[in-house]
């Protein structure tokens, strides 16, 4: 192999990054060029961009979407808005990619990497860690959280049959009770129009005090820019549950490689008795099934409602790699 290592910018690498992202079987949406660039523009504070590429005779083998602070490297992104992160590498090139990357990081003075959150199938765990150990790096990995996901069946009725009997009964009862309250309607849009986004943001803040504190002006600007960018890519799905034309709950999800990622949600506390928060997510699942999606990812965190709606958990990890 004739391998070349280069440091890039978002603009210089964007089109190649997007292509490799689509070809890679494990590259997460949170490490995509659109997501990474939007995060960098709105939420980065003092980090230095360290966006590296490795090519073989001009053919891109992998991308390291990294940033550095005080000679410590980490992924572009942050755990508060990125549920899992990874390198973007073709499987048959992983070993060569990581050898070149780690050797160059050492030469550049980056002798420690803090990498998280990581899915079990991430390239960090499956490929990078073994290569790093062979090259003399100390590697320490541990579980830090869980993500919850659901394989979607072909129909809504099949989904209901997947639930344990108690949860199936409860879900049907809550849907009936909502219908009895008034004219209930769940509508969706794939556009990032201001009225619907403003409704979501209001419901998000109203639903819990910690959510209101979370949505700082910087995070709101990031969220608005991200939804617009992903709407342009036909990846946005905004759902609104209305009762007698009044918005009572909302979900924002993203669609990527035939999977649905439930990114965030909110609801009107006045309708807590009717479980509109949980029902909006169930109806988001129903919408995903009807459009033929294959997996529904509730994303990071082990909240009880995710298991009530049929989700099963996967561990999330962090890895520290140190060379001394």
Rosetta blueprint (number, residue, H / E / L):
1 X L
2 X L
3 X E
4 X E
5 X E
6 X E
7 X E
8 X E
9 X L
10 X H
11 X H
12 X H
13 X H
14 X H
15 X H
16 X H
17 X H
18 X H
19 X H
20 X H
21 X H
22 X H
23 X H
24 X L
25 X L
26 X L
27 X L
28 X L
29 X H
30 X H
31 X H
32 X L
33 X H
34 X H
35 X H
36 X H
37 X H
38 X H
39 X H
40 X H
41 X H
42 X H
43 X H
44 X L
45 X L
46 X L
47 X L
48 X E
49 X E
50 X E
51 X E
52 X E
53 X E
54 X E
55 X E
56 X E
57 X L
58 X L
59 X E
60 X E
61 X E
62 X E
63 X E
64 X E
65 X E
66 X E
67 X E
68 X E
69 X E
70 X L
71 X L
72 X E
73 X E
74 X E
75 X E
76 X L
77 X L
78 X L
79 X L
80 X L
81 X L
82 X L
83 X L
84 X L
85 X L
86 X L
87 X L
88 X E
89 X E
90 X L
91 X H
92 X H
93 X H
94 X H
95 X H
96 X H
97 X H
98 X H
99 X H
100 X H
101 X H
102 X H
103 X H
104 X H
105 X H
106 X H
107 X H
108 X L
109 X L
110 X L
111 X L
112 X E
113 X E
114 X E
115 X E
116 X E
117 X E
118 X E
119 X E
120 X L
121 X L
122 X L
123 X H
124 X H
125 X H
126 X H
127 X H
128 X H
129 X H
130 X H
131 X H
132 X H
133 X H
134 X H
135 X L
136 X L
137 X L
138 X E
139 X E
140 X E
141 X E
142 X E
143 X E
144 X E
145 X E
146 X E
147 X E
148 X E
149 X E
150 X E
151 X E
152 X L
153 X L
154 X L
155 X L
156 X H
157 X H
158 X H
159 X H
160 X H
161 X H
162 X H
163 X L
164 X L
165 X H
166 X H
167 X H
168 X H
169 X H
170 X H
171 X H
172 X H
173 X H
174 X H
175 X H
176 X H
177 X H
178 X H
179 X H
180 X H
181 X H
182 X L
183 X L
184 X E
185 X E
186 X E
187 X E
188 X E
189 X E
190 X L
191 X L
192 X L
193 X L
194 X H
195 X H
196 X H
197 X H
198 X H
199 X H
200 X H
201 X H
202 X H
203 X H
204 X H
205 X H
206 X H
207 X H
208 X L
209 X H
210 X H
211 X H
212 X H
213 X H
214 X H
215 X L
216 X L
217 X H
218 X H
219 X H
220 X H
221 X H
222 X H
223 X H
224 X H
225 X H
226 X H
227 X H
228 X H
229 X H
230 X H
231 X H
232 X H
233 X L
234 X L
235 X L
236 X E
237 X E
238 X E
239 X E
240 X E
241 X E
242 X E
243 X E
244 X L
245 X L
246 X E
247 X E
248 X E
249 X E
250 X E
251 X E
252 X E
253 X E
254 X E
255 X E
256 X E
257 X L
258 X L
259 X E
260 X E
261 X E
262 X E
263 X E
264 X E
265 X E
266 X E
267 X E
268 X L
269 X H
270 X H
271 X H
272 X H
273 X H
274 X H
275 X L
276 X H
277 X H
278 X H
279 X H
280 X H
281 X H
282 X H
283 X H
284 X H
285 X H
286 X H
287 X H
288 X H
289 X H
290 X H
291 X L
292 X L
293 X L
294 X L
295 X E
296 X E
297 X E
298 X E
299 X E
300 X E
301 X L
302 X L
303 X L
304 X H
305 X H
306 X H
307 X H
308 X H
309 X L
310 X L
311 X L
312 X E
313 X E
314 X E
315 X E
316 X E
317 X E
318 X E
319 X E
320 X E
321 X E
322 X E
323 X L
324 X L
